Every structure is written in structure tokens, then in C-alpha cells.
Amino acid sequence: MKAFKGFVIVNNNGYHYEGMQYSRKSKYGIEGGKIAKLTIKCKGKVITSYDKAWNIEPSNTEQRDAFDIIAYDYN
């Protein structure tokens, strides 16, 4: 697996993210994709967490937008 991390801005809020990615799509990945693990934080608080299953799903439109940006690049 390959590690990744970064930072995205959505509606003037910054989101830090880090995760692990399979080399190809997997049934354990988010939506059958490559992302095996993902943590997204905003202002130091974990707002999204995935580790082969959802622990914390994005709970509003802005969080989902941040997730969508990351998923587009890595999933």
C-alpha cells in the first residue's frame, strides 16, 4: 500500500488528510476504489474516518465536498 497526505480548502475551511491506497481497486476500498484508509481533519478534529469501512462518514455538504476532492485524486 502507498501512503498519501495533503491539504485542501473548501469554503475557506482547511482540511488535512492522510490515508493509505491500494495499487488497484478493492472490495475493501471506499466505494470499491483504491482508498483503504482515510482520515480527514478540520481545525484538529477528525471529521471523516475510513479503515476498510466507515467509522465516521462526512456529515454535511462541505465535508462531502472535501472528501470528493480527495477521492477524485486517490480513489
mmCIF file of the N, C-alpha and C atoms, coordinates in Angstrom:
data_MODEL
# 
_entry.id   MODEL 
# 
loop_
_atom_site.group_PDB 
_atom_site.id 
_atom_site.type_symbol 
_atom_site.label_atom_id 
_atom_site.label_alt_id 
_atom_site.label_comp_id 
_atom_site.label_asym_id 
_atom_site.label_entity_id 
_atom_site.label_seq_id 
_atom_site.pdbx_PDB_ins_code 
_atom_site.Cartn_x 
_atom_site.Cartn_y 
_atom_site.Cartn_z 
_atom_site.occupancy 
_atom_site.B_iso_or_equiv 
_atom_site.pdbx_formal_charge 
_atom_site.auth_seq_id 
_atom_site.auth_comp_id 
_atom_site.auth_asym_id 
_atom_site.auth_atom_id 
_atom_site.pdbx_PDB_model_num 
ATOM 1   N N  . MET A 1 1  ? 0.840   -1.182 0.000  1.00 0.00 ? 1  MET A N  1 
ATOM 2   C CA . MET A 1 1  ? 0.000   0.000  0.000  1.00 0.00 ? 1  MET A CA 1 
ATOM 3   C C  . MET A 1 1  ? 0.882   1.243  0.000  1.00 0.00 ? 1  MET A C  1 
ATOM 4   N N  . LYS A 1 2  ? 0.341   2.276  -0.533 1.00 0.00 ? 2  LYS A N  1 
ATOM 5   C CA . LYS A 1 2  ? 1.042   3.549  -0.660 1.00 0.00 ? 2  LYS A CA 1 
ATOM 6   C C  . LYS A 1 2  ? 0.366   4.589  0.234  1.00 0.00 ? 2  LYS A C  1 
ATOM 7   N N  . ALA A 1 3  ? 1.169   5.328  0.994  1.00 0.00 ? 3  ALA A N  1 
ATOM 8   C CA . ALA A 1 3  ? 0.637   6.384  1.866  1.00 0.00 ? 3  ALA A CA 1 
ATOM 9   C C  . ALA A 1 3  ? 0.491   7.684  1.077  1.00 0.00 ? 3  ALA A C  1 
ATOM 10  N N  . PHE A 1 4  ? -0.476  8.517  1.497  1.00 0.00 ? 4  PHE A N  1 
ATOM 11  C CA . PHE A 1 4  ? -0.642  9.840  0.915  1.00 0.00 ? 4  PHE A CA 1 
ATOM 12  C C  . PHE A 1 4  ? -1.150  10.783 1.992  1.00 0.00 ? 4  PHE A C  1 
ATOM 13  N N  . LYS A 1 5  ? -0.886  12.070 1.793  1.00 0.00 ? 5  LYS A N  1 
ATOM 14  C CA . LYS A 1 5  ? -1.414  13.089 2.707  1.00 0.00 ? 5  LYS A CA 1 
ATOM 15  C C  . LYS A 1 5  ? -1.400  14.423 1.997  1.00 0.00 ? 5  LYS A C  1 
ATOM 16  N N  . GLY A 1 6  ? -2.164  15.374 2.533  1.00 0.00 ? 6  GLY A N  1 
ATOM 17  C CA . GLY A 1 6  ? -2.226  16.677 1.899  1.00 0.00 ? 6  GLY A CA 1 
ATOM 18  C C  . GLY A 1 6  ? -3.186  17.602 2.609  1.00 0.00 ? 6  GLY A C  1 
ATOM 19  N N  . PHE A 1 7  ? -3.577  18.653 1.883  1.00 0.00 ? 7  PHE A N  1 
ATOM 20  C CA . PHE A 1 7  ? -4.406  19.716 2.435  1.00 0.00 ? 7  PHE A CA 1 
ATOM 21  C C  . PHE A 1 7  ? -5.286  20.256 1.323  1.00 0.00 ? 7  PHE A C  1 
ATOM 22  N N  . VAL A 1 8  ? -6.588  20.420 1.583  1.00 0.00 ? 8  VAL A N  1 
ATOM 23  C CA . VAL A 1 8  ? -7.498  21.041 0.622  1.00 0.00 ? 8  VAL A CA 1 
ATOM 24  C C  . VAL A 1 8  ? -8.287  22.137 1.332  1.00 0.00 ? 8  VAL A C  1 
ATOM 25  N N  . ILE A 1 9  ? -8.730  23.112 0.555  1.00 0.00 ? 9  ILE A N  1 
ATOM 26  C CA . ILE A 1 9  ? -9.548  24.194 1.098  1.00 0.00 ? 9  ILE A CA 1 
ATOM 27  C C  . ILE A 1 9  ? -10.921 24.139 0.433  1.00 0.00 ? 9  ILE A C  1 
ATOM 28  N N  . VAL A 1 10 ? -11.963 24.142 1.270  1.00 0.00 ? 10 VAL A N  1 
ATOM 29  C CA . VAL A 1 10 ? -13.348 24.152 0.795  1.00 0.00 ? 10 VAL A CA 1 
ATOM 30  C C  . VAL A 1 10 ? -14.078 25.234 1.587  1.00 0.00 ? 10 VAL A C  1 
ATOM 31  N N  . ASN A 1 11 ? -14.648 26.202 0.887  1.00 0.00 ? 11 ASN A N  1 
ATOM 32  C CA . ASN A 1 11 ? -15.387 27.300 1.532  1.00 0.00 ? 11 ASN A CA 1 
ATOM 33  C C  . ASN A 1 11 ? -14.589 27.958 2.662  1.00 0.00 ? 11 ASN A C  1 
ATOM 34  N N  . ASN A 1 12 ? -13.337 28.253 2.414  1.00 0.00 ? 12 ASN A N  1 
ATOM 35  C CA . ASN A 1 12 ? -12.433 28.919 3.362  1.00 0.00 ? 12 ASN A CA 1 
ATOM 36  C C  . ASN A 1 12 ? -12.075 28.083 4.585  1.00 0.00 ? 12 ASN A C  1 
ATOM 37  N N  . ASN A 1 13 ? -12.433 26.819 4.615  1.00 0.00 ? 13 ASN A N  1 
ATOM 38  C CA . ASN A 1 13 ? -12.008 25.925 5.688  1.00 0.00 ? 13 ASN A CA 1 
ATOM 39  C C  . ASN A 1 13 ? -10.942 24.986 5.150  1.00 0.00 ? 13 ASN A C  1 
ATOM 40  N N  . GLY A 1 14 ? -9.898  24.781 5.943  1.00 0.00 ? 14 GLY A N  1 
ATOM 41  C CA . GLY A 1 14 ? -8.823  23.893 5.544  1.00 0.00 ? 14 GLY A CA 1 
ATOM 42  C C  . GLY A 1 14 ? -9.040  22.495 6.091  1.00 0.00 ? 14 GLY A C  1 
ATOM 43  N N  . TYR A 1 15 ? -8.791  21.503 5.258  1.00 0.00 ? 15 TYR A N  1 
ATOM 44  C CA . TYR A 1 15 ? -8.935  20.096 5.636  1.00 0.00 ? 15 TYR A CA 1 
ATOM 45  C C  . TYR A 1 15 ? -7.600  19.384 5.414  1.00 0.00 ? 15 TYR A C  1 
ATOM 46  N N  . HIS A 1 16 ? -7.069  18.820 6.486  1.00 0.00 ? 16 HIS A N  1 
ATOM 47  C CA . HIS A 1 16 ? -5.869  17.994 6.393  1.00 0.00 ? 16 HIS A CA 1 
ATOM 48  C C  . HIS A 1 16 ? -6.317  16.555 6.216  1.00 0.00 ? 16 HIS A C  1 
ATOM 49  N N  . TYR A 1 17 ? -5.615  15.826 5.376  1.00 0.00 ? 17 TYR A N  1 
ATOM 50  C CA . TYR A 1 17 ? -5.983  14.428 5.186  1.00 0.00 ? 17 TYR A CA 1 
ATOM 51  C C  . TYR A 1 17 ? -4.747  13.557 5.074  1.00 0.00 ? 17 TYR A C  1 
ATOM 52  N N  . GLU A 1 18 ? -4.925  12.294 5.443  1.00 0.00 ? 18 GLU A N  1 
ATOM 53  C CA . GLU A 1 18 ? -3.891  11.292 5.243  1.00 0.00 ? 18 GLU A CA 1 
ATOM 54  C C  . GLU A 1 18 ? -4.566  9.947  5.085  1.00 0.00 ? 18 GLU A C  1 
ATOM 55  N N  . GLY A 1 19 ? -3.904  9.059  4.367  1.00 0.00 ? 19 GLY A N  1 
ATOM 56  C CA . GLY A 1 19 ? -4.513  7.759  4.140  1.00 0.00 ? 19 GLY A CA 1 
ATOM 57  C C  . GLY A 1 19 ? -3.551  6.775  3.516  1.00 0.00 ? 19 GLY A C  1 
ATOM 58  N N  . MET A 1 20 ? -4.103  5.619  3.210  1.00 0.00 ? 20 MET A N  1 
ATOM 59  C CA . MET A 1 20 ? -3.364  4.547  2.547  1.00 0.00 ? 20 MET A CA 1 
ATOM 60  C C  . MET A 1 20 ? -4.179  4.127  1.330  1.00 0.00 ? 20 MET A C  1 
ATOM 61  N N  . GLN A 1 21 ? -3.449  3.772  0.269  1.00 0.00 ? 21 GLN A N  1 
ATOM 62  C CA . GLN A 1 21 ? -4.083  3.487  -1.006 1.00 0.00 ? 21 GLN A CA 1 
ATOM 63  C C  . GLN A 1 21 ? -3.586  2.153  -1.547 1.00 0.00 ? 21 GLN A C  1 
ATOM 64  N N  . TYR A 1 22 ? -4.523  1.285  -1.970 1.00 0.00 ? 22 TYR A N  1 
ATOM 65  C CA . TYR A 1 22 ? -4.152  0.058  -2.661 1.00 0.00 ? 22 TYR A CA 1 
ATOM 66  C C  . TYR A 1 22 ? -3.617  0.407  -4.051 1.00 0.00 ? 22 TYR A C  1 
ATOM 67  N N  . SER A 1 23 ? -2.864  -0.504 -4.651 1.00 0.00 ? 23 SER A N  1 
ATOM 68  C CA . SER A 1 23 ? -2.349  -0.263 -6.003 1.00 0.00 ? 23 SER A CA 1 
ATOM 69  C C  . SER A 1 23 ? -3.446  -0.399 -7.061 1.00 0.00 ? 23 SER A C  1 
ATOM 70  N N  . ARG A 1 24 ? -4.517  -1.097 -6.715 1.00 0.00 ? 24 ARG A N  1 
ATOM 71  C CA . ARG A 1 24 ? -5.668  -1.216 -7.628 1.00 0.00 ? 24 ARG A CA 1 
ATOM 72  C C  . ARG A 1 24 ? -6.963  -1.247 -6.819 1.00 0.00 ? 24 ARG A C  1 
ATOM 73  N N  . LYS A 1 25 ? -8.069  -1.141 -7.485 1.00 0.00 ? 25 LYS A N  1 
ATOM 74  C CA . LYS A 1 25 ? -9.365  -1.110 -6.804 1.00 0.00 ? 25 LYS A CA 1 
ATOM 75  C C  . LYS A 1 25 ? -9.584  -2.396 -6.005 1.00 0.00 ? 25 LYS A C  1 
ATOM 76  N N  . SER A 1 26 ? -10.312 -2.263 -4.888 1.00 0.00 ? 26 SER A N  1 
ATOM 77  C CA . SER A 1 26 ? -10.527 -3.396 -3.986 1.00 0.00 ? 26 SER A CA 1 
ATOM 78  C C  . SER A 1 26 ? -11.935 -3.335 -3.398 1.00 0.00 ? 26 SER A C  1 
ATOM 79  N N  . LYS A 1 27 ? -12.457 -4.490 -3.042 1.00 0.00 ? 27 LYS A N  1 
ATOM 80  C CA . LYS A 1 27 ? -13.764 -4.508 -2.377 1.00 0.00 ? 27 LYS A CA 1 
ATOM 81  C C  . LYS A 1 27 ? -13.694 -3.852 -1.004 1.00 0.00 ? 27 LYS A C  1 
ATOM 82  N N  . TYR A 1 28 ? -12.484 -3.704 -0.446 1.00 0.00 ? 28 TYR A N  1 
ATOM 83  C CA . TYR A 1 28 ? -12.304 -3.060 0.853  1.00 0.00 ? 28 TYR A CA 1 
ATOM 84  C C  . TYR A 1 28 ? -12.089 -1.551 0.737  1.00 0.00 ? 28 TYR A C  1 
ATOM 85  N N  . GLY A 1 29 ? -11.888 -1.066 -0.471 1.00 0.00 ? 29 GLY A N  1 
ATOM 86  C CA . GLY A 1 29 ? -11.686 0.363  -0.693 1.00 0.00 ? 29 GLY A CA 1 
ATOM 87  C C  . GLY A 1 29 ? -12.998 1.137  -0.625 1.00 0.00 ? 29 GLY A C  1 
ATOM 88  N N  . ILE A 1 30 ? -12.884 2.440  -0.422 1.00 0.00 ? 30 ILE A N  1 
ATOM 89  C CA . ILE A 1 30 ? -14.073 3.288  -0.394 1.00 0.00 ? 30 ILE A CA 1 
ATOM 90  C C  . ILE A 1 30 ? -14.789 3.178  -1.737 1.00 0.00 ? 30 ILE A C  1 
ATOM 91  N N  . GLU A 1 31 ? -16.066 2.813  -1.690 1.00 0.00 ? 31 GLU A N  1 
ATOM 92  C CA . GLU A 1 31 ? -16.894 2.655  -2.884 1.00 0.00 ? 31 GLU A CA 1 
ATOM 93  C C  . GLU A 1 31 ? -16.235 1.721  -3.907 1.00 0.00 ? 31 GLU A C  1 
ATOM 94  N N  . GLY A 1 32 ? -15.517 0.691  -3.413 1.00 0.00 ? 32 GLY A N  1 
ATOM 95  C CA . GLY A 1 32 ? -14.855 -0.267 -4.290 1.00 0.00 ? 32 GLY A CA 1 
ATOM 96  C C  . GLY A 1 32 ? -13.622 0.277  -4.980 1.00 0.00 ? 32 GLY A C  1 
ATOM 97  N N  . GLY A 1 33 ? -13.079 1.374  -4.464 1.00 0.00 ? 33 GLY A N  1 
ATOM 98  C CA . GLY A 1 33 ? -11.909 2.012  -5.080 1.00 0.00 ? 33 GLY A CA 1 
ATOM 99  C C  . GLY A 1 33 ? -10.603 1.632  -4.410 1.00 0.00 ? 33 GLY A C  1 
ATOM 100 N N  . LYS A 1 34 ? -9.601  2.493  -4.543 1.00 0.00 ? 34 LYS A N  1 
ATOM 101 C CA . LYS A 1 34 ? -8.251  2.230  -4.062 1.00 0.00 ? 34 LYS A CA 1 
ATOM 102 C C  . LYS A 1 34 ? -7.987  2.669  -2.630 1.00 0.00 ? 34 LYS A C  1 
ATOM 103 N N  . ILE A 1 35 ? -8.790  3.586  -2.069 1.00 0.00 ? 35 ILE A N  1 
ATOM 104 C CA . ILE A 1 35 ? -8.510  4.119  -0.738 1.00 0.00 ? 35 ILE A CA 1 
ATOM 105 C C  . ILE A 1 35 ? -8.899  3.089  0.324  1.00 0.00 ? 35 ILE A C  1 
ATOM 106 N N  . ALA A 1 36 ? -7.876  2.602  1.073  1.00 0.00 ? 36 ALA A N  1 
ATOM 107 C CA . ALA A 1 36 ? -8.089  1.608  2.121  1.00 0.00 ? 36 ALA A CA 1 
ATOM 108 C C  . ALA A 1 36 ? -8.318  2.273  3.476  1.00 0.00 ? 36 ALA A C  1 
ATOM 109 N N  . LYS A 1 37 ? -7.610  3.382  3.713  1.00 0.00 ? 37 LYS A N  1 
ATOM 110 C CA . LYS A 1 37 ? -7.722  4.119  4.971  1.00 0.00 ? 37 LYS A CA 1 
ATOM 111 C C  . LYS A 1 37 ? -7.702  5.605  4.656  1.00 0.00 ? 37 LYS A C  1 
ATOM 112 N N  . LEU A 1 38 ? -8.509  6.364  5.391  1.00 0.00 ? 38 LEU A N  1 
ATOM 113 C CA . LEU A 1 38 ? -8.554  7.809  5.184  1.00 0.00 ? 38 LEU A CA 1 
ATOM 114 C C  . LEU A 1 38 ? -9.008  8.491  6.463  1.00 0.00 ? 38 LEU A C  1 
ATOM 115 N N  . THR A 1 39 ? -8.277  9.525  6.842  1.00 0.00 ? 39 THR A N  1 
ATOM 116 C CA . THR A 1 39 ? -8.673  10.385 7.951  1.00 0.00 ? 39 THR A CA 1 
ATOM 117 C C  . THR A 1 39 ? -8.653  11.816 7.446  1.00 0.00 ? 39 THR A C  1 
ATOM 118 N N  . ILE A 1 40 ? -9.743  12.540 7.668  1.00 0.00 ? 40 ILE A N  1 
ATOM 119 C CA . ILE A 1 40 ? -9.823  13.954 7.301  1.00 0.00 ? 40 ILE A CA 1 
ATOM 120 C C  . ILE A 1 40 ? -10.084 14.739 8.578  1.00 0.00 ? 40 ILE A C  1 
ATOM 121 N N  . LYS A 1 41 ? -9.282  15.798 8.786  1.00 0.00 ? 41 LYS A N  1 
ATOM 122 C CA . LYS A 1 41 ? -9.423  16.645 9.971  1.00 0.00 ? 41 LYS A CA 1 
ATOM 123 C C  . LYS A 1 41 ? -9.677  18.088 9.559  1.00 0.00 ? 41 LYS A C  1 
ATOM 124 N N  . CYS A 1 42 ? -10.475 18.777 10.363 1.00 0.00 ? 42 CYS A N  1 
ATOM 125 C CA . CYS A 1 42 ? -10.699 20.200 10.201 1.00 0.00 ? 42 CYS A CA 1 
ATOM 126 C C  . CYS A 1 42 ? -10.534 20.839 11.571 1.00 0.00 ? 42 CYS A C  1 
ATOM 127 N N  . LYS A 1 43 ? -9.630  21.813 11.656 1.00 0.00 ? 43 LYS A N  1 
ATOM 128 C CA . LYS A 1 43 ? -9.338  22.502 12.920 1.00 0.00 ? 43 LYS A CA 1 
ATOM 129 C C  . LYS A 1 43 ? -8.956  21.507 14.016 1.00 0.00 ? 43 LYS A C  1 
ATOM 130 N N  . GLY A 1 44 ? -8.194  20.470 13.623 1.00 0.00 ? 44 GLY A N  1 
ATOM 131 C CA . GLY A 1 44 ? -7.697  19.489 14.582 1.00 0.00 ? 44 GLY A CA 1 
ATOM 132 C C  . GLY A 1 44 ? -8.677  18.394 14.964 1.00 0.00 ? 44 GLY A C  1 
ATOM 133 N N  . LYS A 1 45 ? -9.908  18.479 14.490 1.00 0.00 ? 45 LYS A N  1 
ATOM 134 C CA . LYS A 1 45 ? -10.933 17.500 14.835 1.00 0.00 ? 45 LYS A CA 1 
ATOM 135 C C  . LYS A 1 45 ? -11.141 16.526 13.670 1.00 0.00 ? 45 LYS A C  1 
ATOM 136 N N  . VAL A 1 46 ? -11.176 15.233 13.973 1.00 0.00 ? 46 VAL A N  1 
ATOM 137 C CA . VAL A 1 46 ? -11.441 14.224 12.942 1.00 0.00 ? 46 VAL A CA 1 
ATOM 138 C C  . VAL A 1 46 ? -12.904 14.337 12.531 1.00 0.00 ? 46 VAL A C  1 
ATOM 139 N N  . ILE A 1 47 ? -13.122 14.572 11.243 1.00 0.00 ? 47 ILE A N  1 
ATOM 140 C CA . ILE A 1 47 ? -14.493 14.720 10.748 1.00 0.00 ? 47 ILE A CA 1 
ATOM 141 C C  . ILE A 1 47 ? -14.889 13.577 9.808  1.00 0.00 ? 47 ILE A C  1 
ATOM 142 N N  . THR A 1 48 ? -13.914 12.833 9.316  1.00 0.00 ? 48 THR A N  1 
ATOM 143 C CA . THR A 1 48 ? -14.168 11.680 8.461  1.00 0.00 ? 48 THR A CA 1 
ATOM 144 C C  . THR A 1 48 ? -13.096 10.635 8.730  1.00 0.00 ? 48 THR A C  1 
ATOM 145 N N  . SER A 1 49 ? -13.528 9.377  8.866  1.00 0.00 ? 49 SER A N  1 
ATOM 146 C CA . SER A 1 49 ? -12.586 8.295  9.121  1.00 0.00 ? 49 SER A CA 1 
ATOM 147 C C  . SER A 1 49 ? -13.062 7.027  8.410  1.00 0.00 ? 49 SER A C  1 
ATOM 148 N N  . TYR A 1 50 ? -12.141 6.412  7.669  1.00 0.00 ? 50 TYR A N  1 
ATOM 149 C CA . TYR A 1 50 ? -12.434 5.168  6.960  1.00 0.00 ? 50 TYR A CA 1 
ATOM 150 C C  . TYR A 1 50 ? -11.255 4.233  7.142  1.00 0.00 ? 50 TYR A C  1 
ATOM 151 N N  . ASP A 1 51 ? -11.520 2.989  7.554  1.00 0.00 ? 51 ASP A N  1 
ATOM 152 C CA . ASP A 1 51 ? -10.489 1.959  7.678  1.00 0.00 ? 51 ASP A CA 1 
ATOM 153 C C  . ASP A 1 51 ? -11.122 0.634  7.249  1.00 0.00 ? 51 ASP A C  1 
ATOM 154 N N  . LYS A 1 52 ? -11.196 0.442  5.940  1.00 0.00 ? 52 LYS A N  1 
ATOM 155 C CA . LYS A 1 52 ? -11.862 -0.689 5.294  1.00 0.00 ? 52 LYS A CA 1 
ATOM 156 C C  . LYS A 1 52 ? -13.368 -0.690 5.518  1.00 0.00 ? 52 LYS A C  1 
ATOM 157 N N  . ALA A 1 53 ? -13.852 0.256  6.272  1.00 0.00 ? 53 ALA A N  1 
ATOM 158 C CA . ALA A 1 53 ? -15.286 0.507  6.488  1.00 0.00 ? 53 ALA A CA 1 
ATOM 159 C C  . ALA A 1 53 ? -15.388 1.896  7.107  1.00 0.00 ? 53 ALA A C  1 
ATOM 160 N N  . TRP A 1 54 ? -16.543 2.527  6.989  1.00 0.00 ? 54 TRP A N  1 
ATOM 161 C CA . TRP A 1 54 ? -16.715 3.864  7.552  1.00 0.00 ? 54 TRP A CA 1 
ATOM 162 C C  . TRP A 1 54 ? -16.780 3.802  9.075  1.00 0.00 ? 54 TRP A C  1 
ATOM 163 N N  . ASN A 1 55 ? -15.946 4.611  9.734  1.00 0.00 ? 55 ASN A N  1 
ATOM 164 C CA . ASN A 1 55 ? -16.033 4.836  11.170 1.00 0.00 ? 55 ASN A CA 1 
ATOM 165 C C  . ASN A 1 55 ? -16.795 6.140  11.403 1.00 0.00 ? 55 ASN A C  1 
ATOM 166 N N  . ILE A 1 56 ? -16.454 7.162  10.604 1.00 0.00 ? 56 ILE A N  1 
ATOM 167 C CA . ILE A 1 56 ? -17.141 8.458  10.633 1.00 0.00 ? 56 ILE A CA 1 
ATOM 168 C C  . ILE A 1 56 ? -17.308 8.908  9.184  1.00 0.00 ? 56 ILE A C  1 
ATOM 169 N N  . GLU A 1 57 ? -18.545 9.010  8.722  1.00 0.00 ? 57 GLU A N  1 
ATOM 170 C CA . GLU A 1 57 ? -18.799 9.465  7.355  1.00 0.00 ? 57 GLU A CA 1 
ATOM 171 C C  . GLU A 1 57 ? -18.898 10.986 7.317  1.00 0.00 ? 57 GLU A C  1 
ATOM 172 N N  . PRO A 1 58 ? -18.612 11.601 6.154  1.00 0.00 ? 58 PRO A N  1 
ATOM 173 C CA . PRO A 1 58 ? -18.812 13.050 6.034  1.00 0.00 ? 58 PRO A CA 1 
ATOM 174 C C  . PRO A 1 58 ? -20.256 13.389 6.399  1.00 0.00 ? 58 PRO A C  1 
ATOM 175 N N  . SER A 1 59 ? -20.441 14.414 7.251  1.00 0.00 ? 59 SER A N  1 
ATOM 176 C CA . SER A 1 59 ? -21.781 14.657 7.784  1.00 0.00 ? 59 SER A CA 1 
ATOM 177 C C  . SER A 1 59 ? -22.504 15.869 7.195  1.00 0.00 ? 59 SER A C  1 
ATOM 178 N N  . ASN A 1 60 ? -21.822 16.625 6.333  1.00 0.00 ? 60 ASN A N  1 
ATOM 179 C CA . ASN A 1 60 ? -22.502 17.755 5.700  1.00 0.00 ? 60 ASN A CA 1 
ATOM 180 C C  . ASN A 1 60 ? -21.926 17.982 4.303  1.00 0.00 ? 60 ASN A C  1 
ATOM 181 N N  . THR A 1 61 ? -22.499 18.912 3.576  1.00 0.00 ? 61 THR A N  1 
ATOM 182 C CA . THR A 1 61 ? -22.105 19.140 2.185  1.00 0.00 ? 61 THR A CA 1 
ATOM 183 C C  . THR A 1 61 ? -20.645 19.549 2.065  1.00 0.00 ? 61 THR A C  1 
ATOM 184 N N  . GLU A 1 62 ? -20.172 20.422 2.940  1.00 0.00 ? 62 GLU A N  1 
ATOM 185 C CA . GLU A 1 62 ? -18.781 20.881 2.863  1.00 0.00 ? 62 GLU A CA 1 
ATOM 186 C C  . GLU A 1 62 ? -17.807 19.731 3.107  1.00 0.00 ? 62 GLU A C  1 
ATOM 187 N N  . GLN A 1 63 ? -18.083 18.904 4.096  1.00 0.00 ? 63 GLN A N  1 
ATOM 188 C CA . GLN A 1 63 ? -17.224 17.748 4.368  1.00 0.00 ? 63 GLN A CA 1 
ATOM 189 C C  . GLN A 1 63 ? -17.258 16.771 3.196  1.00 0.00 ? 63 GLN A C  1 
ATOM 190 N N  . ARG A 1 64 ? -18.421 16.594 2.605  1.00 0.00 ? 64 ARG A N  1 
ATOM 191 C CA . ARG A 1 64 ? -18.543 15.699 1.443  1.00 0.00 ? 64 ARG A CA 1 
ATOM 192 C C  . ARG A 1 64 ? -17.774 16.270 0.255  1.00 0.00 ? 64 ARG A C  1 
ATOM 193 N N  . ASP A 1 65 ? -17.788 17.587 0.090  1.00 0.00 ? 65 ASP A N  1 
ATOM 194 C CA . ASP A 1 65 ? -17.008 18.213 -0.985 1.00 0.00 ? 65 ASP A CA 1 
ATOM 195 C C  . ASP A 1 65 ? -15.519 17.966 -0.790 1.00 0.00 ? 65 ASP A C  1 
ATOM 196 N N  . ALA A 1 66 ? -15.034 18.108 0.452  1.00 0.00 ? 66 ALA A N  1 
ATOM 197 C CA . ALA A 1 66 ? -13.621 17.830 0.738  1.00 0.00 ? 66 ALA A CA 1 
ATOM 198 C C  . ALA A 1 66 ? -13.306 16.372 0.422  1.00 0.00 ? 66 ALA A C  1 
ATOM 199 N N  . PHE A 1 67 ? -14.170 15.459 0.857  1.00 0.00 ? 67 PHE A N  1 
ATOM 200 C CA . PHE A 1 67 ? -13.980 14.035 0.560  1.00 0.00 ? 67 PHE A CA 1 
ATOM 201 C C  . PHE A 1 67 ? -13.957 13.787 -0.951 1.00 0.00 ? 67 PHE A C  1 
ATOM 202 N N  . ASP A 1 68 ? -14.888 14.385 -1.677 1.00 0.00 ? 68 ASP A N  1 
ATOM 203 C CA . ASP A 1 68 ? -14.969 14.180 -3.127 1.00 0.00 ? 68 ASP A CA 1 
ATOM 204 C C  . ASP A 1 68 ? -13.688 14.616 -3.835 1.00 0.00 ? 68 ASP A C  1 
ATOM 205 N N  . ILE A 1 69 ? -13.094 15.721 -3.411 1.00 0.00 ? 69 ILE A N  1 
ATOM 206 C CA . ILE A 1 69 ? -11.836 16.199 -3.990 1.00 0.00 ? 69 ILE A CA 1 
ATOM 207 C C  . ILE A 1 69 ? -10.738 15.162 -3.775 1.00 0.00 ? 69 ILE A C  1 
ATOM 208 N N  . ILE A 1 70 ? -10.649 14.651 -2.560 1.00 0.00 ? 70 ILE A N  1 
ATOM 209 C CA . ILE A 1 70 ? -9.621  13.657 -2.237 1.00 0.00 ? 70 ILE A CA 1 
ATOM 210 C C  . ILE A 1 70 ? -9.878  12.352 -2.991 1.00 0.00 ? 70 ILE A C  1 
ATOM 211 N N  . ALA A 1 71 ? -11.119 11.893 -2.992 1.00 0.00 ? 71 ALA A N  1 
ATOM 212 C CA . ALA A 1 71 ? -11.458 10.651 -3.671 1.00 0.00 ? 71 ALA A CA 1 
ATOM 213 C C  . ALA A 1 71 ? -11.169 10.746 -5.174 1.00 0.00 ? 71 ALA A C  1 
ATOM 214 N N  . TYR A 1 72 ? -11.416 11.901 -5.764 1.00 0.00 ? 72 TYR A N  1 
ATOM 215 C CA . TYR A 1 72 ? -11.149 12.091 -7.192 1.00 0.00 ? 72 TYR A CA 1 
ATOM 216 C C  . TYR A 1 72 ? -9.661  11.854 -7.495 1.00 0.00 ? 72 TYR A C  1 
ATOM 217 N N  . ASP A 1 73 ? -8.800  12.329 -6.593 1.00 0.00 ? 73 ASP A N  1 
ATOM 218 C CA . ASP A 1 73 ? -7.352  12.199 -6.817 1.00 0.00 ? 73 ASP A CA 1 
ATOM 219 C C  . ASP A 1 73 ? -6.802  10.819 -6.479 1.00 0.00 ? 73 ASP A C  1 
ATOM 220 N N  . TYR A 1 74 ? -7.368  10.146 -5.468 1.00 0.00 ? 74 TYR A N  1 
ATOM 221 C CA . TYR A 1 74 ? -6.746  8.932  -4.952 1.00 0.00 ? 74 TYR A CA 1 
ATOM 222 C C  . TYR A 1 74 ? -7.565  7.647  -5.089 1.00 0.00 ? 74 TYR A C  1 
ATOM 223 N N  . ASN A 1 75 ? -8.851  7.743  -5.377 1.00 0.00 ? 75 ASN A N  1 
ATOM 224 C CA . ASN A 1 75 ? -9.672  6.539  -5.390 1.00 0.00 ? 75 ASN A CA 1 
ATOM 225 C C  . ASN A 1 75 ? -9.772  5.946  -6.785 1.00 0.00 ? 75 ASN A C  1 
# 
